[in-house]
Amino acid sequence: MKILLAGGAGFIGSHLTDALLERGDSVVCVDNLCLGSEDMIRHCRGNPDFTFCAFDICDAAKLDEVFDEHKFDRVCHLAANSDIQKGGKDPSIDYRNTFFTTVTLLDAMRKHNVKELLFSSTSAVYGDKREMLKEDTGDLRPVSYYGAAKLASEAFISAYAAMNDLKVNVIRFPNVVGPRLTHGAIYDFVAKLRKNPRELEILGDGKQEKPYIYVSDLIDAMLLLKYEPGVSVFNVGVGTSTTVKRIADIVCDEMGLKDVEYKFTGGSVGWPGDVPKFQYDLSKIHAAGWIAKYTSDEAVRLAARRFL
């Protein structure tokens, strides 16, 4: 199978690149290297089934050339601004890198008659809700530009699927951790503690509690799904969760640090747009045959260990 992987040089994208190549697929990776890096995929160079194109997905003319040349069977769309804090300071980042990349890819698929799409969405589309989140939970009101851009992307995917007979899997996942992290709590804590191993600033009150999924578990779910007519939405995550303070404890433990003084910035959220707590209903993805190998705490510890 020949696959266009948008965002394939990023944290999650590079792991999906590895898995697709190992499965025997041919991968054309397109990435603007905004959050990604050639170092993430350097080990793929020389593989005859791997092609790397460094340009912005929003460049429709260049994208057309790639579609003309390769005749794709499927598109995997992981290109986005996954750094919610960064997007919070400049809404145009999520409009362009998260939403407009989706529209540009969808239109290229329409013009070149590519029918299958995997779309990486997010728990942020649900907004700040306390009830168990199901795929059909309604009244979605994102509280971050990132969540809004993903939800708007899902709306366009729905329309393009109906108008062009697409088969789409939308995966809504929470925080993902593992090797090649580019941002997030583990990344930030390690950087701060390397500068000052006696003190750690923690955003918010440290009680924010979310599920963390290990990247290999997420990739397994992406590869498992079958492609049916229309749009299929799946929550993919773990049934456990980890507080931000617990992450700090795990990182300190893995770094061999003791008696680190925690300094909390205060408030129930780490930054505007942060959702302090949520819980997924995972019955749909479990029924499809996938269950995460690692709990949330196990995922955080393993990621910290691999990151150090």
C-alpha positions as CSV (number, residue, x, y, z in Angstrom):
1,M,0.0,0.0,0.0
2,K,1.3,3.5,-0.9
3,I,0.6,6.0,1.9
4,L,1.1,9.8,2.1
5,L,1.9,10.5,5.8
6,A,1.5,14.2,6.6
7,G,3.5,15.2,9.6
8,G,5.6,12.1,9.4
9,A,8.7,13.7,10.8
10,G,7.0,14.7,14.1
11,F,6.9,12.8,17.4
12,I,3.9,10.5,16.6
13,G,4.4,10.7,12.9
14,S,7.9,9.3,13.0
15,H,6.7,6.3,15.0
16,L,3.9,5.7,12.5
17,T,6.5,6.0,9.7
18,D,8.5,3.2,11.3
19,A,5.5,1.0,11.8
20,L,4.2,1.4,8.2
21,L,7.6,0.6,6.7
22,E,8.0,-2.4,9.0
23,R,4.5,-3.6,7.8
24,G,5.7,-3.4,4.2
25,D,4.0,-0.2,3.1
26,S,5.5,2.5,0.9
27,V,5.6,5.8,2.7
28,V,5.9,9.3,1.3
29,C,6.4,11.6,4.3
30,V,5.5,15.3,3.9
31,D,6.5,17.6,6.8
32,N,7.3,21.3,7.1
33,L,9.7,20.5,10.0
34,C,7.9,23.1,12.2
35,L,7.7,20.7,15.1
36,G,9.2,17.7,13.4
37,S,12.9,17.2,12.6
38,E,14.9,15.3,10.0
39,D,16.6,13.6,12.9
40,M,13.3,11.8,13.7
41,I,13.4,10.0,10.3
42,R,17.1,10.0,9.5
43,H,17.2,6.2,10.1
44,C,14.6,5.7,7.3
45,R,16.9,7.3,4.7
46,G,18.1,4.7,2.2
47,N,15.0,2.6,2.6
48,P,13.6,2.2,-1.0
49,D,10.0,2.4,0.3
50,F,10.6,5.7,2.0
51,T,10.4,9.2,0.5
52,F,10.8,12.5,2.3
53,C,9.4,15.8,1.0
54,A,10.1,18.9,3.1
55,F,7.4,21.4,2.4
56,D,4.2,22.9,3.9
57,I,1.1,20.8,3.3
58,C,-0.8,24.1,2.8
59,D,1.2,24.5,-0.5
60,A,-1.6,23.0,-2.7
61,A,0.5,23.2,-5.9
62,K,3.4,21.2,-4.4
63,L,0.9,18.8,-2.8
64,D,-0.7,18.2,-6.2
65,E,2.7,17.3,-7.7
66,V,3.3,14.7,-5.0
67,F,-0.2,13.2,-5.5
68,D,0.4,13.1,-9.3
69,E,3.7,11.3,-8.9
70,H,2.8,8.7,-6.3
71,K,-0.9,7.6,-6.8
72,F,-1.7,7.0,-3.1
73,D,-4.0,4.4,-1.7
74,R,-4.4,6.2,1.7
75,V,-3.6,9.4,3.5
76,C,-2.6,9.5,7.1
77,H,-3.0,13.1,8.4
78,L,-0.9,13.8,11.5
79,A,0.2,17.3,10.6
80,A,-0.9,19.8,13.2
81,N,0.3,22.2,15.8
82,S,0.2,19.9,18.8
83,D,1.7,22.5,21.2
84,I,-1.5,23.9,22.7
85,Q,0.5,26.5,24.7
86,K,2.2,27.8,21.6
87,G,-1.1,28.0,19.7
88,G,-2.7,29.8,22.6
89,K,-0.3,32.7,22.1
90,D,-1.1,33.0,18.3
91,P,-4.4,31.6,17.0
92,S,-3.2,31.8,13.4
93,I,-0.9,28.8,14.1
94,D,-3.7,26.4,14.7
95,Y,-5.8,27.9,11.9
96,R,-3.0,27.3,9.4
97,N,-1.1,24.2,10.8
98,T,-4.1,22.3,12.2
99,F,-7.2,23.3,10.2
100,F,-6.0,24.5,6.8
101,T,-3.6,21.5,6.4
102,T,-6.7,19.4,6.7
103,V,-8.7,21.3,4.1
104,T,-5.8,21.3,1.7
105,L,-5.3,17.6,2.1
106,L,-9.0,16.8,1.7
107,D,-9.1,18.7,-1.5
108,A,-6.1,17.0,-2.9
109,M,-7.7,13.7,-2.1
110,R,-10.9,14.8,-3.9
111,K,-9.0,15.9,-7.0
112,H,-6.8,12.7,-7.1
113,N,-9.6,10.3,-6.2
114,V,-7.9,8.9,-3.0
115,K,-10.6,7.4,-0.8
116,E,-9.0,6.4,2.5
117,L,-8.0,8.8,5.3
118,L,-6.7,8.4,8.9
119,F,-7.1,11.6,10.8
120,S,-5.4,12.2,14.2
121,S,-7.9,14.2,16.3
122,T,-7.8,15.0,20.0
123,S,-9.6,14.9,23.3
124,A,-9.5,18.7,23.1
125,V,-12.6,18.7,20.7
126,Y,-14.8,17.8,23.7
127,G,-13.9,20.9,25.6
128,D,-13.9,21.1,29.4
129,K,-16.5,18.3,30.3
130,R,-16.6,16.2,33.5
131,E,-18.8,13.4,32.3
132,M,-17.5,10.2,30.7
133,L,-16.6,11.2,27.2
134,K,-18.1,9.0,24.4
135,E,-17.6,9.4,20.7
136,D,-21.2,10.6,20.4
137,T,-21.0,13.1,23.2
138,G,-22.7,16.2,22.0
139,D,-22.6,20.0,22.5
140,L,-18.9,20.1,21.8
141,R,-17.4,23.4,22.8
142,P,-13.5,23.4,22.7
143,V,-11.7,25.7,25.0
144,S,-8.5,25.9,23.0
145,Y,-7.7,27.1,19.5
146,Y,-6.2,23.6,18.9
147,G,-9.4,21.8,19.9
148,A,-11.4,24.2,17.8
149,A,-9.2,23.6,14.7
150,K,-9.4,19.9,15.2
151,L,-13.2,20.0,15.6
152,A,-13.6,22.2,12.5
153,S,-11.3,19.7,10.6
154,E,-13.7,16.9,11.7
155,A,-16.6,18.8,10.3
156,F,-14.9,19.3,6.9
157,I,-13.9,15.6,6.9
158,S,-17.6,14.7,7.4
159,A,-18.6,16.8,4.4
160,Y,-15.8,15.6,2.1
161,A,-16.5,12.0,3.1
162,A,-20.2,12.4,2.2
163,M,-19.6,14.2,-1.0
164,N,-16.7,12.0,-2.2
165,D,-17.5,8.5,-0.8
166,L,-14.5,8.5,1.5
167,K,-13.6,5.9,4.1
168,V,-12.3,7.7,7.2
169,N,-11.1,6.7,10.7
170,V,-10.9,9.7,13.1
171,I,-8.9,8.9,16.3
172,R,-9.4,11.2,19.2
173,F,-6.5,10.6,21.6
174,P,-5.3,12.3,24.8
175,N,-1.7,13.1,25.8
176,V,0.8,10.9,24.1
177,V,4.3,10.1,25.6
178,G,7.3,8.2,24.5
179,P,10.7,8.5,22.7
180,R,11.2,11.6,20.5
181,L,9.0,13.8,22.6
182,T,9.1,17.5,21.4
183,H,7.1,19.1,24.2
184,G,4.8,18.4,27.2
185,A,5.1,18.0,30.9
186,I,7.9,15.3,30.9
187,Y,9.9,17.3,28.3
188,D,9.5,20.5,30.3
189,F,10.2,18.9,33.7
190,V,13.4,17.2,32.5
191,A,14.7,20.5,30.9
192,K,13.9,22.5,34.1
193,L,15.5,19.9,36.4
194,R,18.7,19.7,34.3
195,K,19.0,23.5,34.8
196,N,18.2,23.4,38.5
197,P,17.9,19.9,40.2
198,R,16.9,21.4,43.5
199,E,13.7,23.2,42.4
200,L,10.9,22.5,39.9
201,E,8.2,25.0,38.8
202,I,4.9,23.2,38.1
203,L,2.2,25.0,36.1
204,G,-1.2,25.1,38.0
205,D,-1.8,23.4,41.3
206,G,-0.4,20.0,40.2
207,K,-3.8,18.3,40.6
208,Q,-4.6,18.3,36.8
209,E,-5.3,14.7,36.1
210,K,-5.4,13.2,32.6
211,P,-4.8,9.8,30.8
212,Y,-1.4,9.4,29.2
213,I,-1.0,6.9,26.4
214,Y,2.3,5.4,25.3
215,V,3.1,6.1,21.7
216,S,3.5,2.4,20.6
217,D,0.0,1.7,22.0
218,L,-1.4,4.5,19.9
219,I,0.4,3.3,16.8
220,D,-1.0,-0.2,17.3
221,A,-4.5,1.2,17.4
222,M,-3.9,3.2,14.2
223,L,-2.8,0.1,12.4
224,L,-5.6,-2.1,13.6
225,L,-8.6,-0.2,12.3
226,K,-10.5,-1.3,9.2
227,Y,-11.8,1.3,6.7
228,E,-15.5,1.4,6.3
229,P,-17.6,3.8,4.2
230,G,-18.2,7.1,5.9
231,V,-16.5,8.5,9.0
232,S,-15.8,6.3,12.0
233,V,-14.7,8.1,15.2
234,F,-12.8,6.3,18.0
235,N,-11.6,7.4,21.4
236,V,-8.2,5.9,21.9
237,G,-6.6,6.1,25.4
238,V,-6.2,4.3,28.7
239,G,-8.6,3.8,31.6
240,T,-6.2,5.2,34.2
241,S,-4.9,8.7,34.6
242,T,-1.9,10.6,36.1
243,T,-1.7,13.9,38.0
244,V,0.8,16.5,37.0
245,K,2.4,16.2,40.5
246,R,2.7,12.5,40.0
247,I,4.5,13.1,36.7
248,A,6.9,15.3,38.5
249,D,7.5,12.6,41.1
250,I,8.2,10.0,38.4
251,V,10.6,12.3,36.5
252,C,12.5,13.1,39.7
253,D,12.6,9.4,40.6
254,E,13.9,8.5,37.1
255,M,16.5,11.3,37.3
256,G,17.7,10.0,40.7
257,L,16.7,13.3,42.4
258,K,15.5,13.7,46.0
259,D,14.1,16.5,48.1
260,V,13.3,18.6,45.0
261,E,11.2,21.7,46.0
262,Y,8.0,22.0,44.0
263,K,6.8,25.5,43.3
264,F,3.3,25.6,41.9
265,T,2.1,28.6,39.9
266,G,-1.4,28.0,41.2
267,G,-4.9,27.7,39.7
268,S,-6.7,24.6,38.4
269,V,-5.2,24.7,34.9
270,G,-1.7,25.0,33.6
271,W,-2.4,27.6,30.9
272,P,-5.5,29.1,29.1
273,G,-7.1,26.3,27.0
274,D,-5.9,23.5,29.4
275,V,-8.5,21.0,30.4
276,P,-7.6,19.9,33.9
277,K,-9.5,16.6,34.0
278,F,-11.3,14.2,31.7
279,Q,-12.1,10.6,31.3
280,Y,-12.8,8.5,28.2
281,D,-15.3,5.8,27.4
282,L,-13.2,3.3,25.5
283,S,-15.8,0.6,24.9
284,K,-15.8,1.2,21.1
285,I,-12.1,0.8,20.5
286,H,-12.0,-2.1,22.9
287,A,-14.8,-3.8,20.9
288,A,-12.6,-3.3,17.8
289,G,-9.9,-5.5,19.4
290,W,-7.5,-2.9,20.9
291,I,-6.6,-2.4,24.5
292,A,-3.6,-0.3,25.7
293,K,-0.6,-2.4,27.0
294,Y,0.5,0.3,29.4
295,T,-1.4,2.1,32.2
296,S,-1.1,5.9,32.4
297,D,1.6,5.8,35.2
298,E,3.5,3.1,33.3
299,A,3.4,5.1,30.1
300,V,4.8,8.2,31.9
301,R,7.5,6.3,33.7
302,L,8.6,4.5,30.5
303,A,8.6,7.7,28.5
304,A,10.7,9.5,31.1
305,R,13.2,6.6,31.2
306,R,13.5,6.6,27.4
307,F,13.7,10.4,27.2
308,L,16.6,10.7,29.7
